[in-house]
C-alpha cells in the first residue's frame, strides 16, 4: 500500500473537513504534532539514559581495550547527535497559526510540509540513536568477552 503524496493528503483533508473548517483541520494537525512531540520526548529520555549510564560504567567498558574505547565513544556521540537532531528538528517550535498561506489550501500545504520536516528529523534521530546503541552494545559485548581485562585497573 503506497502513501499519499502531500498534495493528495491535503486534498483528502479539505474534502473531508471542507475548506471553511479551518479550526477542525488545525485541531487534527495539533494532534499529529502532539504525537510527534511525545515520541520525540521518549527518544530523548532513552538518549539521556544512555549518556547517564556511560557516566557510571563508561570507564570500566573503555578500560577493556582500544576497540571498546572507540566503540563507546562512537556510540555515545551518535546518541548525543540523535538528541540534538530531535531537539532542533522536532521540538523546535513554530506555531501552526503563523504558518504562511493566503488560503486554507496554501496554509494546509505549509503545515503539512512543516510536519513532514519534523517527521523526517524524528526518523533521522531514531536511526542515529539505533546506530549509536549498536556501537554501545558492541563495546559492552567486548567488555563481557574480555572480563579480566575490563576490571584490571592501570597502575599509576
C-alpha positions in Angstrom: 0.0 0.0 0.0 1.5 3.3 -1.0 1.3 6.5 0.9 -0.5 9.6 -0.2 1.6 12.5 -1.5 1.3 15.7 0.4 -1.0 17.1 -2.3 -3.2 14.1 -2.1 -3.3 14.3 1.7 -4.2 18.0 1.6 -7.0 17.3 -0.9 -8.4 14.4 1.2 -8.4 16.7 4.3 -10.1 19.5 2.5 -12.6 17.2 1.0 -13.3 15.6 4.4 -13.4 18.8 6.6 -14.3 21.4 4.0 -12.4 24.5 3.1 -14.2 26.5 5.7 -13.4 24.2 8.6 -10.1 25.8 9.4 -10.4 25.1 13.2 -11.1 21.4 12.7 -8.2 21.0 10.4 -5.9 22.8 12.9 -7.1 20.6 15.7 -6.3 17.5 13.6 -2.8 18.8 12.9 -2.3 19.7 16.5 -3.0 16.1 17.5 -0.4 14.9 14.9 2.2 17.3 16.3 1.4 16.1 19.8 2.1 12.5 18.9 5.3 13.5 17.2 6.5 15.6 20.2 5.6 12.8 22.7 7.6 10.3 20.7 10.5 12.8 20.5 10.4 13.1 24.3 10.6 9.3 24.6 13.6 9.2 22.3 15.3 12.0 24.3 14.7 10.0 27.5 16.4 7.0 26.0 19.3 9.1 24.9 19.6 10.5 28.4 19.7 7.0 29.9 22.5 6.0 27.6 24.5 9.1 28.4 23.9 8.7 32.1 24.8 5.0 32.1 28.0 5.9 30.3 28.9 8.2 33.1 28.7 5.3 35.6 30.1 2.4 33.5 31.9 4.0 30.6 35.3 3.9 32.3 35.0 0.2 33.0 33.9 -0.5 29.5 36.6 1.7 27.9 39.2 0.0 30.1 38.7 -3.2 28.1 40.7 -2.3 25.1 41.0 0.3 22.3 38.2 -1.3 20.3 35.8 -0.9 23.3 37.0 2.7 23.7 36.3 3.6 20.1 33.0 1.8 20.1 31.7 3.5 23.2 32.8 7.0 22.1 31.2 6.5 18.7 28.1 5.1 20.3 27.6 7.9 22.8 28.5 10.5 20.2 25.8 9.2 17.8 23.3 9.1 20.7 24.1 12.7 21.5 23.8 13.7 17.9 20.4 11.9 17.8 19.3 14.0 20.8 20.5 17.2 19.0 18.7 16.4 15.8 15.4 15.7 17.7 15.7 18.8 19.9 16.4 21.1 17.0 14.3 19.3 14.3 11.3 18.2 16.2 11.0 20.2 19.4 11.8 23.5 17.8 8.6 25.4 17.7 6.8 27.4 15.0 3.1 27.8 15.7 0.5 26.5 13.3 -1.3 29.8 13.4 1.7 31.6 12.0 2.3 29.2 9.1 2.2 31.1 5.8 -0.7 30.8 3.3 -3.2 33.2 1.8 -5.9 30.5 1.7 -6.8 27.4 3.7 -5.3 25.3 1.0 -2.0 27.1 1.0 -1.8 27.2 4.8 -2.6 23.5 5.0 0.2 22.7 2.5 2.6 24.8 4.6 1.6 23.0 7.8 1.9 19.5 6.1 5.4 20.5 4.8 6.4 21.6 8.3 5.0 18.4 9.9 6.8 16.3 7.3 10.2 18.0 8.0 9.7 17.3 11.8 8.8 13.7 11.0 12.0 13.4 8.9 14.1 14.8 11.8 12.5 12.3 14.1 13.3 9.4 11.8 16.9 10.6 11.4 17.1 10.9 15.2 15.8 7.3 15.6 18.3 6.0 13.1 21.2 7.8 14.8 20.2 6.5 18.2 19.9 2.9 17.0 23.3 3.0 15.3 24.7 4.6 18.4 23.1 2.0 20.6 24.6 -0.7 18.4 28.1 0.7 18.9 27.4 0.9 22.6 26.3 -2.7 22.8 29.4 -3.8 20.8 31.5 -2.1 23.4 29.7 -3.9 26.2 29.9 -7.2 24.4 33.7 -6.6 24.0 33.9 -6.0 27.8 31.9 -9.1 28.6 34.0 -11.2 26.3 37.2 -9.9 28.0 36.1 -9.7 31.7 39.5 -9.8 33.2 40.9 -7.0 31.1 37.9 -4.7 31.8 38.4 -4.9 35.6 42.2 -4.6 35.7 42.9 -1.1 36.8 46.0 0.5 35.4 48.8 1.1 37.8 49.7 4.8 38.2 
